[in-house]
Amino acid sequence: MSLNERVQEELEALEAILMDDISIIYNENGCPELVKSTIFPSTANEVDKQYVCVTLEAKLPDGYPDCEPIVQLRNPRGLDDSTINNLYEAIKEKCSEFLGQPVIFELIEIIRESLTESNLPTCQCAVCLYGFSDGDSFTKTKCFHYFHSYCLANHLITTKRHFQEEQDKLPAWQKSTKGFQASCPVCREHINCDVEELSSAAPPKELENAQNFEVTSDLRHLQERMKQLFTYQKSRGGIIDIEAEENKLLLITESNGDTPPADNTEDPGPSLSNINESVMGDGLLSRGQRYNNCRLNSSGR
Amino acid sequence: MAALPRRIIKETQRLMQEPVPGISAVPDDSNARYFHVIVTGPEDSPFEGGLFKLELFLPEDYPMSAPKVRFITKIYHPNIDRLGRICLDILKDKWSPALQIRTVLLSIQALLSAPNPDDPLANDVAELWKVNESEAIRNAKEWTRRYAMGN
């Protein structure tokens, strides 16, 4: 049997076993060059319980199976780097062991076995940035992203509230007719989840032993650098003076005159009250609204 | 104030251990939700060579709500107004809890490389950017040189 016939036979067998789960790409001469298959753990067809997956891409060089296929693992879901690296090791071993014989099905099998063994996401929850411990209640979206149920519920409840608050501000003719649509925090794919069920879950375990925040000497050093830069830029007039900008803008509508810059030598402070009232909170917003009014007035003249 | 959420502690530690090139963010001494930030002007942009100070505040329900970020150093940019406020979708309706302090600051740095005068916050700057781009770029370079240098 020629090489080509042996490859043909292997691929026909793969298609017979895996059916739609495998795709074979042929080059312009009609020779097979790439085999692709997305692999899930064996969960007796309970798709809901498949928490990890990965796509195997095997390039078949001329001379396969007498030389090794070039294997790539793509779009891993729920798998961290070390799991992927271990899989690459196992694939390499299998390929050299099976040199001269069909190996694709063997590769699919070892990947599936490994996924079945560790059918628990080894990545982090994108919301709290902590991992999944045994006993944590977690959710897999249709787009294969993972969250602690507790964290996802939090996201869904908050985004729905924000949506409602925005809608309430709009005049009737601008309101959305579609209603709220939840989306995945990672890829923004639309998702539909039972919020009530999710929100009954306990917080992730790793979150419970809270650690205190400590100021290290590195941090002190950086803080010092920040202060120096602020003082230097301040001395060159490079720091935005909110107070003065506001006065300037108010004067545009009255006299178009220049305002002497206010003398503000303090680094805008970190205290919460300061932030809320003068720099970042509602105070700034209302200034912004006035700012827009001024612009409108002055350009209207 | 309630204990600092672990996510904020984790982000802070990672910012110290694996800093993002061209960006530094340091929590304040007295309020760990308030960050002092320096973003360096990207190469091949009119802001190259500048060190821009920003302030970043994580609200009570962070990461469910976006951080509040503002430029402190003066900057000539169509999407940043005279008060240092930034027009960027991920800080508003496109916020997602999968974003982090580092990704937000990277987006702001990217905004410096790609000004968008069609979605302006500073009208006069955006206007000039559209009718006479080379003069606008000259202004941006001049402001960077005058206001955003380090000592």
Interface residues (C-beta under 8 A of the other chain):
Chain A: A126 V127 C128 L129 Y130 C151 N154 H155 T158 T159 H162 E166 P185 V186 R188 E206 L207 A210 Q211 N212 F213 V215 T216 D218 L219 L222 Q223 M226 Q228 L229 F230 Y232 Q233 R236 G237 G238 I239 I240 I242 E245 E246 L249 P268 P270 S271 L272 I275 V279 M280 G281 L284 R287 G288 Y291 R295
Chain B: M1 A3 L4 R6 R7 I8 I9 K10 E11 T12 M16 S24 V26 P27 D28 D29 S30 N31 A32 Y34 H36 I38 L51 K53 E55 F57 D61 P63 M64 S65 K68 R70 F71 I72 T73 K74 D81 R82 L83 G84 R85 D93 S96 P97 A98 Q100 N123 R146 Y147 A148 M149 G150 N151
